[in-house]
Amino acid sequence: MTKVLSKGFACFCALTLLLSGFAPRAGAQQPAPEQATTDLPTSPMPKDPRTRAKAHTELGSLYFQDGNLIVALEELTLAAAIDPDYAPAFSTRGLVLFYVRELDSAEKDFQRALSLDEKNPEINNNYGWFLCQTDRAKESIEYFERAYNNPMYQTPGNAYLNAGACYIKIDELDRAEDALRKTLRLMPGHPQALYHLADVYYHRGNFDAARKQLMEVLNLVDPEPEILWLLLRVERRLGNKADEQSLTLQLRRRFPDSPQYQELLKGNYE
């Protein structure tokens, strides 16, 4: 659905309009993605700073979604300069800075956004996602809780999904499953929630359940290296040598540069 967010596959992307993840299989029923466009506005830019900052932030988000990180940063930096008190400009720029690996600058932007609007659920979700992606998963949970507990948050399923993925990272599997099931109640059939639930089953040693869950994911979306890698490890645990070999060949043929295939070459199955 987006061009730049594969790094965030295993942990749901933070911005509501940047729903990264699996490519839908043809014919599968998926939530309609919000359409991104990088067309410049045709109407004159409004004069008051807040409205102008909001317009540049939204435009920067669209460039981000379309994979144009340089222009996205330009738009978001302009938004922050026009209105230094507009929190979403800093939160969104923090996400872009993460993808260009300017982590210290991203951290400063998220902190600035929270200082301006600490109760904003999207900002809390964004920052939690950033923390989880930078090996600070324990810290991230507080921010996801702030997000999904906010009655004004229109997409709490996003924060539950992020929380579920991050609970797996810190080996709190019961809490992970609870968060993921809440995600699926809010967003039935969401493939990333199903994928992470399979990961929970795998970590518990329930390999048959993990396999069943992954087959459901593959009925909804085209294979991604993360799915193939988890399924390969499941088949290996189940002793299904032929299926393991088939998945090995798929990873080598389709995703030879993926981190998952590199782990396979090293024999790092866990």
VONULO-501572 format. One record per atom (N, C-alpha, C): x, y, z; residue in three letters. Coordinates in steps of 0.02 Angstrom, whole numbers, padded with zeros to 5 digits, always signed. Last residue first. Layout:
REM VONULO-501572
XYZAla/...
This chain:
REM VONULO-501572
+00799-00950+00757Glu/+00761-00924+00815Glu/+00779-00852+00830Glu/+00880-00987+00652Tyr/+00808-01000+00646Tyr/+00767-00970+00703Tyr/+01010-00955+00573Asn/+00980-00924+00633Asn/+00904-00930+00630Asn/+01085-00994+00465Gly/+01057-01046+00508Gly/+01027-01020+00572Gly/+01127-00903+00375Lys/+01169-00910+00436Lys/+01144-00967+00480Lys/+01026-00910+00283Leu/+01093-00930+00262Leu/+01139-00942+00322Leu/+00923-00855+00362Leu/+00920-00925+00340Leu/+00989-00950+00321Leu/+00964-00723+00370Glu/+00961-00764+00431Glu/+00959-00838+00414Glu/+00946-00690+00236Gln/+01014-00688+00265Gln/+01017-00727+00330Gln/+00810-00697+00227Tyr/+00850-00746+00190Tyr/+00922-00747+00216Tyr/+00777-00589+00310Gln/+00754-00656+00328Gln/+00796-00709+00291Gln/+00824-00475+00248Pro/+00856-00497+00310Pro/+00838-00568+00328Pro/+00833-00502+00069Ser/+00796-00488+00130Ser/+00835-00509+00191Ser/+00886-00532-00052Asp/+00919-00479-00014Asp/+00885-00464+00053Asp/+00803-00628-00110Pro/+00872-00646-00092Pro/+00908-00594-00050Pro/+00660-00659-00129Phe/+00685-00609-00082Phe/+00757-00623-00061Phe/+00635-00757-00226Arg/+00596-00695-00226Arg/+00626-00640-00183Arg/+00727-00864-00211Arg/+00709-00839-00277Arg/+00678-00770-00275Arg/+00738-00883-00073Arg/+00798-00871-00114Arg/+00781-00841-00181Arg/+00605-00903-00036Leu/+00643-00847-00008Leu/+00703-00831-00051Leu/+00578-01020-00111Gln/+00540-00958-00123Gln/+00578-00897-00096Gln/+00666-01111-00054Leu/+00675-01093-00125Leu/+00638-01028-00141Leu/+00609-01119+00073Thr/+00678-01098+00065Thr/+00690-01074-00006Thr/+00486-01175+00042Leu/+00488-01106+00067Leu/+00559-01077+00063Leu/+00528-01303+00003Ser/+00492-01260-00044Ser/+00494-01187-00023Ser/+00584-01350+00123Gln/+00627-01340+00065Gln/+00594-01294+00014Gln/+00469-01356+00203Glu/+00525-01314+00223Glu/+00570-01299+00163Glu/+00397-01452+00133Asp/+00371-01384+00137Asp/+00426-01335+00157Asp/+00482-01563+00155Ala/+00467-01541+00087Ala/+00441-01469+00086Ala/+00485-01575+00297Lys/+00545-01559+00259Lys/+00530-01533+00189Lys/+00407-01546+00428Asn/+00383-01551+00359Asn/+00440-01529+00312Asn/+00425-01533+00564Gly/+00459-01588+00529Gly/+00437-01598+00457Gly/+00380-01428+00633Leu/+00333-01483+00624Leu/+00364-01542+00588Leu/+00488-01343+00622Arg/+00471-01369+00688Arg/+00424-01429+00684Arg/+00476-01314+00486Arg/+00537-01347+00511Arg/+00523-01379+00579Arg/+00358-01245+00483Glu/+00361-01310+00449Glu/+00422-01349+00472Glu/+00400-01131+00555Val/+00346-01173+00580Val/+00350-01243+00549Val/+00496-01079+00471Arg/+00517-01103+00538Arg/+00463-01147+00569Arg/+00414-01047+00362Leu/+00469-01094+00354Leu/+00490-01123+00421Leu/+00333-00950+00420Leu/+00303-01013+00399Leu/+00357-01066+00389Leu/+00427-00848+00439Leu/+00393-00877+00496Leu/+00363-00944+00478Leu/+00462-00826+00304Trp/+00513-00846+00353Trp/+00481-00878+00414Trp/+00344-00787+00242Leu/+00377-00848+00220Leu/+00427-00873+00272Leu/+00321-00667+00312Ile/+00272-00722+00315Ile/+00307-00788+00297Ile/+00433-00591+00278Glu/+00418-00605+00348Glu/+00371-00664+00355Glu/+00425-00578+00137Pro/+00478-00619+00168Pro/+00465-00636+00241Pro/+00254-00606+00086Glu/+00309-00560+00102Glu/+00363-00601+00137Glu/+00132-00663-00029Pro/+00186-00677+00019Pro/+00235-00620+00025Pro/-00022-00570-00035Asp/+00034-00602-00068Asp/+00090-00613-00018Asp/-00166-00606+00071Val/-00113-00563+00044Val/-00061-00604+00007Val/-00260-00701+00109Leu/-00279-00631+00105Leu/-00229-00589+00067Leu/-00205-00823+00121Asn/-00266-00819+00082Asn/-00288-00747+00070Asn/-00103-00797+00208Leu/-00086-00805+00137Leu/-00147-00810+00092Leu/-00174-00796+00329Val/-00142-00735+00305Val/-00128-00740+00230Val/-00208-00931+00336Glu/-00261-00881+00330Glu/-00233-00815+00305Glu/-00083-00985+00354Met/-00120-01002+00293Met/-00178-00953+00282Met/-00056-00934+00480Leu/-00018-00909+00423Leu/-00051-00927+00357Leu/-00144-01010+00558Gln/-00151-00938+00556Gln/-00115-00909+00495Gln/-00092-01139+00540Lys/-00161-01124+00519Lys/-00171-01048+00511Lys/+00034-01122+00601Arg/+00029-01138+00530Arg/-00041-01120+00503Arg/-00004-01098+00734Ala/+00034-01047+00697Ala/+00028-01059+00622Ala/-00063-01219+00765Ala/-00104-01159+00765Ala/-00069-01103+00726Ala/+00051-01301+00756Asp/-00007-01314+00713Asp/-00052-01252+00708Asp/+00134-01248+00856Phe/+00153-01241+00786Phe/+00095-01255+00738Phe/+00151-01184+00992Asn/+00090-01210+00962Asn/+00095-01203+00886Asn/+00255-01122+01055Gly/+00264-01191+01035Gly/+00203-01224+01006Gly/+00247-00991+01082Arg/+00220-01035+01133Arg/+00231-01109+01116Arg/+00294-00936+00964His/+00334-00928+01025His/+00310-00973+01082His/+00185-00969+00882Tyr/+00251-00998+00870Tyr/+00294-00994+00933Tyr/+00084-00888+00933Tyr/+00077-00961+00936Tyr/+00145-00995+00927Tyr/+00139-00763+00899Val/+00127-00781+00969Val/+00122-00856+00977Val/+00136-00774+00761Asp/+00201-00769+00794Asp/+00194-00785+00869Asp/+00000-00772+00740Ala/+00037-00833+00723Ala/+00105-00833+00756Ala/-00019-00640+00776Leu/-00049-00692+00818Leu/-00016-00759+00803Leu/+00045-00577+00671His/+00074-00572+00738His/+00044-00623+00786His/-00046-00613+00568Tyr/+00024-00632+00565Tyr/+00056-00631+00635Tyr/-00163-00550+00610Leu/-00161-00623+00605Leu/-00090-00648+00603Leu/-00121-00418+00600Ala/-00141-00444+00666Ala/-00140-00520+00665Ala/-00101-00412+00463Gln/-00044-00404+00508Gln/-00060-00429+00578Gln/-00231-00431+00409Pro/-00178-00481+00399Pro/-00119-00474+00445Pro/-00385-00424+00489His/-00326-00384+00472His/-00265-00429+00467His/-00507-00481+00519Gly/-00469-00507+00463Gly/-00407-00468+00445Gly/-00581-00335+00587Pro/-00584-00407+00574Pro/-00543-00426+00512Pro/-00540-00226+00686Met/-00523-00230+00615Met/-00522-00304+00595Met/-00588-00247+00815Leu/-00598-00182+00785Leu/-00586-00183+00709Leu/-00552-00378+00836Arg/-00622-00359+00847Arg/-00638-00292+00814Arg/-00417-00370+00809Leu/-00459-00407+00762Leu/-00533-00394+00774Leu/-00372-00297+00921Thr/-00364-00270+00853Thr/-00412-00304+00806Thr/-00401-00389+01020Lys/-00438-00326+01019Lys/-00432-00292+00951Lys/-00306-00482+00985Arg/-00376-00501+00979Arg/-00421-00438+00981Arg/-00191-00409+01015Leu/-00204-00428+00946Leu/-00277-00449+00936Leu/-00199-00397+01155Ala/-00199-00337+01113Ala/-00217-00354+01041Ala/-00192-00534+01191Asp/-00251-00493+01210Asp/-00256-00431+01165Asp/-00066-00569+01144Glu/-00126-00601+01115Glu/-00188-00559+01131Glu/+00015-00487+01226Ala/+00016-00481+01153Ala/-00047-00509+01123Ala/-00013-00539+01351Arg/-00033-00470+01336Arg/-00033-00457+01261Arg/+00045-00664+01332Asp/-00026-00659+01349Asp/-00052-00589+01333Asp/+00181-00633+01304Leu/+00138-00663+01252Leu/+00064-00658+01268Leu/+00301-00543+01318Glu/+00239-00543+01358Glu/+00183-00567+01313Glu/+00423-00525+01254Asp/+00404-00592+01276Asp/+00346-00591+01326Asp/+00453-00411+01193Ile/+00474-00415+01263Ile/+00448-00479+01296Ile/+00398-00432+01068Lys/+00470-00418+01073Lys/+00495-00424+01144Lys/+00264-00443+01097Ile/+00300-00503+01075Ile/+00375-00492+01084Ile/+00233-00311+01124Tyr/+00231-00358+01179Tyr/+00268-00423+01160Tyr/+00238-00262+00994Cys/+00291-00244+01040Cys/+00291-00288+01102Cys/+00121-00313+00937Ala/+00186-00329+00907Ala/+00243-00315+00955Ala/+00026-00254+01023Gly/+00032-00326+01018Gly/+00100-00347+00990Gly/+00044-00117+00996Ala/+00059-00143+01062Ala/+00068-00219+01061Ala/+00001-00112+00862Asn/+00070-00095+00880Asn/+00089-00124+00948Asn/-00133-00148+00885Leu/-00090-00190+00843Leu/-00016-00176+00857Leu/-00178-00043+00965Tyr/-00180-00112+00991Tyr/-00133-00157+00951Tyr/-00161+00062+00874Ala/-00120+00060+00935Ala/-00121-00009+00967Ala/-00256+00026+00775Asn/-00186+00037+00758Asn/-00141+00030+00819Asn/-00377+00026+00844Gly/-00349-00037+00821Gly/-00276-00032+00802Gly/-00415+00157+00862Pro/-00379+00124+00916Pro/-00349+00057+00896Pro/-00449+00275+00776Thr/-00423+00211+00752Thr/-00383+00176+00807Thr/-00494+00389+00840Gln/-00538+00358+00791Gln/-00514+00290+00767Gln/-00492+00442+01002Tyr/-00451+00411+00950Tyr/-00496+00372+00903Tyr/-00565+00487+01107Met/-00568+00527+01046Met/-00529+00496+00989Met/-00537+00407+01216Pro/-00602+00397+01182Pro/-00609+00438+01118Pro/-00387+00330+01239Asn/-00415+00396+01226Asn/-00481+00388+01187Asn/-00329+00208+01244Asn/-00375+00225+01298Asn/-00408+00294+01289Asn/-00242+00205+01138Tyr/-00305+00167+01132Tyr/-00353+00180+01189Tyr/-00142+00301+01187Ala/-00178+00309+01124Ala/-00244+00271+01125Ala/-00093+00254+01307Arg/-00122+00322+01305Arg/-00165+00331+01242Arg/-00045+00133+01260Glu/-00101+00134+01307Glu/-00134+00203+01308Glu/+00061+00176+01182Phe/+00005+00142+01150Phe/-00056+00142+01195Phe/+00140+00226+01285Tyr/+00114+00272+01235Tyr/+00057+00241+01195Tyr/+00176+00113+01359Glu/+00141+00169+01392Glu/+00107+00214+01341Glu/+00252+00038+01267Ile/+00185+00016+01287Ile/+00144+00072+01318Ile/+00382+00084+01247Ser/+00330+00101+01198Ser/+00260+00088+01224Ser/+00471+00035+01340Glu/+00449+00105+01346Glu/+00388+00120+01303Glu/+00490-00092+01287Lys/+00459-00084+01352Lys/+00433-00013+01363Lys/+00556-00064+01164Ala/+00488-00090+01164Ala/+00453-00081+01232Ala/+00664-00005+01102Arg/+00641+00021+01167Arg/+00568+00000+01178Arg/+00716-00023+00974Asp/+00736-00067+01029Asp/+00720-00040+01098Asp/+00653+00057+00884Thr/+00721+00074+00903Thr/+00742+00038+00967Thr/+00522+00021+00868Gln/+00567+00009+00812Gln/+00640+00023+00829Gln/+00468+00068+00987Cys/+00471-00004+00976Cys/+00520-00021+00920Cys/+00478+00207+00967Leu/+00515+00174+01022Leu/+00522+00100+01010Leu/+00389+00222+00858Phe/+00460+00240+00852Phe/+00501+00205+00906Phe/+00269+00184+00920Trp/+00295+00146+00864Trp/+00370+00159+00854Trp/+00258+00288+01013Gly/+00264+00220+01035Gly/+00293+00175+00981Gly/+00241+00394+00925Tyr/+00301+00392+00966Tyr/+00312+00321+00994Tyr/+00116+00362+00867Asn/+00175+00371+00826Asn/+00239+00363+00867Asn/+00033+00362+00982Asn/+00042+00301+00943Asn/+00105+00305+00900Asn/+00044+00497+01018Asn/+00067+00445+01064Asn/+00078+00379+01028Asn/-00013+00554+00903Ile/+00057+00569+00920Ile/+00084+00517+00968Ile/-00142+00503+00914Glu/-00101+00485+00856Glu/-00027+00499+00870Glu/-00190+00560+01035Pro/-00180+00488+01029Pro/-00137+00468+00970Pro/-00132+00692+01131Asn/-00151+00674+01062Asn/-00138+00600+01050Asn/-00084+00733+01251Lys/-00140+00687+01252Lys/-00162+00664+01182Lys/+00015+00827+01228Glu/+00034+00763+01258Glu/-00022+00712+01258Glu/+00061+00935+01133Asp/-00005+00903+01135Asp/+00003+00833+01163Asp/+00188+00987+01153Leu/+00136+01031+01129Leu/+00066+01002+01137Leu/+00262+00880+01193Ser/+00261+00939+01237Ser/+00206+00987+01217Ser/+00247+00798+01083Leu/+00214+00780+01146Leu/+00211+00838+01194Leu/+00327+00867+00990Ala/+00256+00856+00977Ala/+00219+00840+01041Ala/+00452+00857+01053Arg/+00422+00923+01041Arg/+00347+00916+01030Arg/+00472+00720+01046Gln/+00467+00753+01111Gln/+00436+00822+01106Gln/+00478+00705+00907Phe/+00424+00673+00945Phe/+00416+00705+01014Phe/+00595+00779+00881Asp/+00531+00800+00853Asp/+00472+00768+00890Asp/+00692+00707+00951Lys/+00678+00776+00970Lys/+00611+00800+00943Lys/+00688+00586+00877Glu/+00671+00587+00949Glu/+00653+00658+00971Glu/+00737+00631+00754Ala/+00668+00605+00760Ala/+00645+00607+00832Ala/+00867+00664+00788Ser/+00821+00717+00767Ser/+00749+00694+00771Ser/+00913+00535+00817Asp/+00915+00587+00869Asp/+00867+00644+00851Asp/+00896+00470+00693Leu/+00857+00449+00752Leu/+00857+00501+00807Leu/+00888+00468+00545Glu/+00909+00525+00587Glu/+00873+00518+00653Glu/+00846+00375+00451Arg/+00893+00355+00504Arg/+00924+00414+00541Arg/+00744+00398+00371Val/+00809+00419+00344Val/+00864+00409+00396Val/+00643+00353+00454Tyr/+00657+00316+00392Tyr/+00721+00338+00358Tyr/+00642+00451+00554Phe/+00659+00382+00570Phe/+00680+00344+00507Phe/+00599+00561+00482Leu/+00668+00560+00504Leu/+00689+00490+00527Leu/+00465+00525+00470Val/+00507+00528+00410Val/+00580+00525+00430Val/+00425+00534+00605Leu/+00420+00471+00568Leu/+00465+00470+00507Leu/+00447+00670+00630Gly/+00483+00619+00668Gly/+00482+00551+00634Gly/+00352+00728+00550Arg/+00423+00734+00530Arg/+00465+00684+00568Arg/+00241+00698+00628Thr/+00248+00668+00561Thr/+00320+00672+00537Thr/+00269+00775+00742Ser/+00259+00703+00747Ser/+00269+00669+00680Ser/+00276+00905+00688Phe/+00335+00875+00719Phe/+00328+00799+00725Phe/+00146+00923+00641Ala/+00203+00932+00596Ala/+00265+00899+00624Ala/+00063+00905+00754Pro/+00066+00853+00703Pro/+00124+00861+00653Pro/+00084+01030+00831Ala/+00114+00966+00851Ala/+00116+00914+00795Ala/+00124+01186+00805Tyr/+00079+01137+00774Tyr/+00109+01067+00782Tyr/+00205+01287+00845Asp/+00164+01256+00897Asp/+00115+01205+00868Asp/+00267+01347+00738Pro/+00308+01305+00783Pro/+00269+01272+00839Pro/+00216+01368+00588Asp/+00182+01366+00653Asp/+00220+01320+00700Asp/+00319+01377+00493Ile/+00260+01421+00488Ile/+00224+01426+00555Ile/+00404+01275+00531Ala/+00428+01344+00532Ala/+00370+01394+00531Ala/+00327+01161+00511Ala/+00351+01176+00578Ala/+00376+01247+00584Ala/+00308+01171+00371Ala/+00251+01174+00417Ala/+00272+01192+00487Ala/+00440+01153+00329Leu/+00406+01217+00315Leu/+00346+01225+00361Leu/+00457+01023+00368Thr/+00499+01074+00398Thr/+00469+01143+00387Thr/+00365+00963+00283Leu/+00354+00960+00356Leu/+00397+01011+00393Leu/+00421+00987+00157Glu/+00354+01011+00173Glu/+00342+01014+00248Glu/+00546+00923+00170Glu/+00542+00994+00154Glu/+00474+01023+00174Glu/+00509+00791+00194Leu/+00544+00829+00245Leu/+00541+00904+00232Leu/+00450+00763+00068Ala/+00410+00759+00130Ala/+00443+00799+00186Ala/+00560+00773-00014Val/+00508+00825-00020Val/+00463+00823+00042Val/+00628+00659+00034Ile/+00660+00724+00033Ile/+00607+00780+00031Ile/+00542+00549+00016Leu/+00560+00571+00083Leu/+00589+00641+00085Leu/+00427+00488-00068Asn/+00472+00545-00082Asn/+00491+00578-00016Asn/+00333+00390-00048Gly/+00403+00371-00049Gly/+00451+00427-00063Gly/+00203+00419-00028Asp/+00221+00404-00097Asp/+00296+00387-00103Asp/+00201+00453+00104Gln/+00166+00392+00084Gln/+00187+00371+00014Gln/+00269+00575+00092Phe/+00297+00520+00131Phe/+00266+00454+00109Phe/+00175+00649+00022Tyr/+00240+00636-00009Tyr/+00274+00577+00026Tyr/+00077+00650+00122Leu/+00064+00618+00058Leu/+00128+00603+00020Leu/+00140+00723+00222Ser/+00119+00654+00235Ser/+00107+00616+00170Ser/+00153+00848+00159Gly/+00212+00809+00176Gly/+00196+00736+00189Gly/+00017+00882+00155Leu/+00053+00871+00092Leu/+00117+00831+00104Leu/-00007+00896+00291Glu/-00044+00845+00253Glu/-00009+00830+00186Glu/+00081+01001+00317Thr/+00089+00937+00351Thr/+00053+00881+00312Thr/+00028+01104+00240His/+00095+01078+00223His/+00108+01011+00257His/-00095+01120+00307Ala/-00094+01102+00236Ala/-00026+01073+00216Ala/-00052+01157+00435Lys/-00091+01096+00427Lys/-00088+01073+00354Lys/+00007+01280+00405Ala/+00048+01225+00433Ala/+00013+01158+00424Ala/-00107+01351+00364Arg/-00052+01339+00317Arg/-00008+01281+00340Arg/-00179+01354+00482Thr/-00208+01321+00423Thr/-00154+01306+00372Thr/-00089+01426+00563Arg/-00110+01359+00581Arg/-00138+01321+00521Arg/-00070+01555+00497Pro/-00016+01506+00506Pro/-00040+01435+00520Pro/-00180+01612+00368Asp/-00166+01605+00439Asp/-00117+01548+00450Asp/-00194+01604+00225Lys/-00146+01651+00255Lys/-00131+01638+00328Lys/-00195+01463+00112Pro/-00226+01509+00161Pro/-00172+01550+00197Pro/-00143+01456-00056Met/-00128+01436+00013Met/-00159+01487+00061Met/-00264+01436-00186Pro/-00214+01476-00152Pro/-00205+01454-00080Pro/-00282+01271-00259Ser/-00310+01332-00230Ser/-00256+01371-00194Ser/-00211+01161-00295Thr/-00227+01209-00348Thr/-00256+01273-00321Thr/-00073+01079-00219Pro/-00139+01109-00213Pro/-00150+01160-00269Pro/+00012+00955-00318Leu/+00013+01015-00277Leu/-00057+01045-00274Leu/+00002+00780-00306Asp/-00016+00840-00343Asp/-00016+00900-00296Asp/+00028+00662-00250Thr/+00077+00713-00238Thr/+00063+00775-00280Thr/-00084+00559-00161Thr/-00068+00596-00221Thr/-00017+00649-00204Thr/-00157+00409-00103Ala/-00106+00461-00097Ala/-00097+00496-00163Ala/-00307+00352-00039Gln/-00269+00364-00099Gln/-00221+00422-00089Gln/-00320+00232+00085Glu/-00328+00302+00068Glu/-00282+00318+00010Glu/-00381+00069+00040Pro/-00327+00114+00060Pro/-00344+00186+00043Pro/-00517-00018+00105Ala/-00494+00023+00049Ala/-00439+00070+00073Ala/-00484-00172+00182Pro/-00506-00103+00189Pro/-00477-00061+00133Pro/-00512-00311+00071Gln/-00469-00274+00116Gln/-00499-00205+00126Gln/-00546-00462+00007Gln/-00579-00403+00032Gln/-00535-00371+00085Gln/-00460-00522-00137Ala/-00469-00522-00064Ala/-00502-00457-00042Ala/-00434-00504-00270Gly/-00500-00530-00252Gly/-00512-00530-00177Gly/-00263-00530-00253Ala/-00317-00511-00299Ala/-00382-00544-00276Ala/-00201-00493-00092Arg/-00209-00540-00146Arg/-00268-00519-00189Arg/-00121-00340-00044Pro/-00181-00382-00046Pro/-00180-00431-00104Pro/+00036-00339+00033Ala/+00000-00323-00029Ala/-00061-00368-00034Ala/+00049-00294+00205Phe/+00049-00343+00152Phe/+00013-00317+00090Phe/+00100-00128+00250Gly/+00088-00198+00263Gly/+00087-00240+00201Gly/+00050+00032+00315Ser/+00095-00012+00278Ser/+00076-00084+00291Ser/-00045+00157+00310Leu/-00055+00089+00332Leu/-00011+00043+00291Leu/-00045+00300+00332Leu/+00013+00263+00308Leu/+00008+00191+00330Leu/-00146+00365+00394Leu/-00148+00364+00321Leu/-00089+00327+00290Leu/-00109+00346+00528Thr/-00169+00315+00503Thr/-00170+00312+00427Thr/+00061+00311+00566Leu/+00011+00357+00540Leu/-00049+00321+00512Leu/+00133+00190+00600Ala/+00103+00234+00649Ala/+00048+00278+00621Ala/+00120+00020+00546Cys/+00143+00088+00538Cys/+00101+00136+00579Cys/+00150-00123+00648Phe/+00104-00082+00608Phe/+00125-00009+00606Phe/+00285-00217+00622Cys/+00253-00175+00673Cys/+00213-00123+00637Cys/+00330-00277+00511Ala/+00314-00319+00568Ala/+00285-00281+00626Ala/+00350-00165+00423Phe/+00301-00217+00410Phe/+00281-00254+00473Phe/+00435-00058+00420Gly/+00387-00060+00474Gly/+00337-00116+00468Gly/+00507-00072+00305Lys/+00543-00080+00369Lys/+00494-00088+00427Lys/+00418-00034+00207Ser/+00429-00105+00218Ser/+00465-00119+00283Ser/+00376+00095+00169Leu/+00368+00074+00238Leu/+00380+00000+00250Leu/+00369+00155+00046Val/+00428+00168+00086Val/+00428+00131+00153Val/+00255+00140-00027Lys/+00317+00124-00059Lys/+00377+00126-00012Lys/+00104+00058+00025Thr/+00148+00115+00021Thr/+00214+00093-00008Thr/+00041-00060+00000Met/+00000+00000+00000Met/+00043+00063+00000Met/
